[in-house]
């Protein structure tokens, strides 16, 4: 669960879903086999290189600064 959370965080923050999956496989789980890589590739193909969530821009005002 921790490995999945770490990979999802990297993928979301840096917008690299395949990179997050590879990081989890190599560093946290210690494996890089085909059965573990296939779901990551399928997710990359399915999601593409699009932003999954749109965050509106923040307008600064006096009340926000305080």
FILUM-235433 format. One line per 5 residues: number of its first residue (from 1); for each residue x, y, z of N, C-alpha, C. Coordinates in steps of 0.1 Angstrom, whole numbers, m for minus. Example, Ala and Ser with C-alpha at 12.3 -4.5 7.8 and 13.67 -1.06 7.14 Angstrom:
<pts>
1 = 132:m57:78:123:m45:78:132:m33:78 | 128:m22:71:137:m11:71:129:0:79;
</pts>
This chain:
<pts>
1 = 8:m12:0:0:0:0:9:13:0 | 19:12:8:28:24:8:35:26:m6 | 39:15:m12:45:16:m25:35:22:m35 | 23:18:m35:13:23:m44:11:38:m42 | 10:42:m29:8:56:m26:20:65:m30;
6 = 32:60:m28:44:67:m32:44:69:m48 | 41:58:m55:41:59:m69:30:68:m75 | 19:68:m68:8:76:m72:11:91:m70 | 17:94:m58:21:107:m55:31:113:m65 | 41:105:m69:51:109:m79:44:112:m92;
11 = 36:102:m96:29:104:m109:20:116:m109 | 13:119:m98:4:131:m98:12:144:m98 | 22:145:m90:29:157:m88:37:161:m100 | 44:151:m106:53:154:m118:46:151:m131 | 34:146:m131:26:142:m143:34:132:m152;
16 = 39:122:m145:46:111:m152:41:98:m146 | 30:93:m151:24:81:m146:33:68:m148 | 39:67:m159:48:56:m162:60:57:m153 | 65:69:m151:77:70:m143:74:67:m128 | 62:70:m123:58:66:m110:57:51:m108;
21 = 52:45:m119:50:30:m118:64:23:m118 | 73:28:m127:87:23:m127:94:25:m114 | 92:36:m108:99:39:m95:94:29:m85 | 81:27:m84:76:17:m75:81:3:m77 | 82:m1:m90:87:m14:m93:101:m16:m90;
26 = 110:m7:m93:124:m8:m91:128:m5:m77 | 124:6:m71:130:10:m58:122:4:m47 | 109:5:m47:101:2:m35:98:m13:m35 | 95:m19:m46:91:m34:m46:103:m42:m49 | 113:m37:m55:125:m45:m58:124:m55:m69;
31 = 114:m53:m78:112:m62:m89:109:m54:m102 | 113:m60:m113:110:m53:m126:106:m64:m136 | 96:m72:m133:92:m83:m141:81:m78:m150 | 78:m86:m161:68:m83:m170:54:m83:m164 | 51:m93:m155:37:m93:m149:35:m80:m141;
36 = 45:m74:m135:43:m62:m127:43:m50:m136 | 49:m50:m148:50:m39:m157:38:m37:m166 | 31:m48:m169:20:m47:m178:8:m38:m173 | 4:m39:m160:m6:m29:m156:m2:m15:m157 | 11:m12:m155:15:2:m156:15:7:m170;
41 = 18:m2:m180:18:2:m194:3:4:m199 | m5:m5:m194:m20:m4:m198:m25:9:m192 | m22:13:m180:m27:25:m174:m21:37:m182 | m9:37:m186:m3:48:m194:m10:49:m207 | m13:38:m214:m20:39:m227:m34:44:m225;
46 = m41:39:m214:m55:43:m212:m56:58:m208 | m47:63:m200:m49:76:m195:m42:86:m204 | m32:83:m211:m25:92:m220:m17:102:m213 | m14:113:m219:m7:124:m214:m16:136:m211 | m27:134:m205:m36:144:m202:m37:147:m188;
51 = m40:159:m184:m42:163:m170:m55:156:m165 | m54:149:m154:m66:142:m149:m75:151:m141 | m69:161:m135:m77:170:m127:m73:185:m131 | m83:193:m132:m80:207:m136:m82:215:m123 | m71:223:m120:m71:231:m108:m72:245:m113;
56 = m82:253:m108:m83:267:m112:m71:275:m107 | m68:286:m114:m57:294:m109:m62:302:m97 | m52:305:m88:m55:312:m76:m53:327:m78 | m63:335:m75:m62:349:m76:m58:354:m62 | m48:362:m62:m43:367:m49:m51:380:m46;
61 = m55:381:m33:m62:392:m28:m58:395:m14 | m62:405:m8:m58:409:6:m62:398:16 | m74:393:14:m80:383:23:m72:370:22 | m68:366:10:m60:354:9:m46:356:15 | m40:367:13:m27:370:19:m27:370:34;
66 = m38:375:40:m39:375:55:m41:361:60;
</pts>
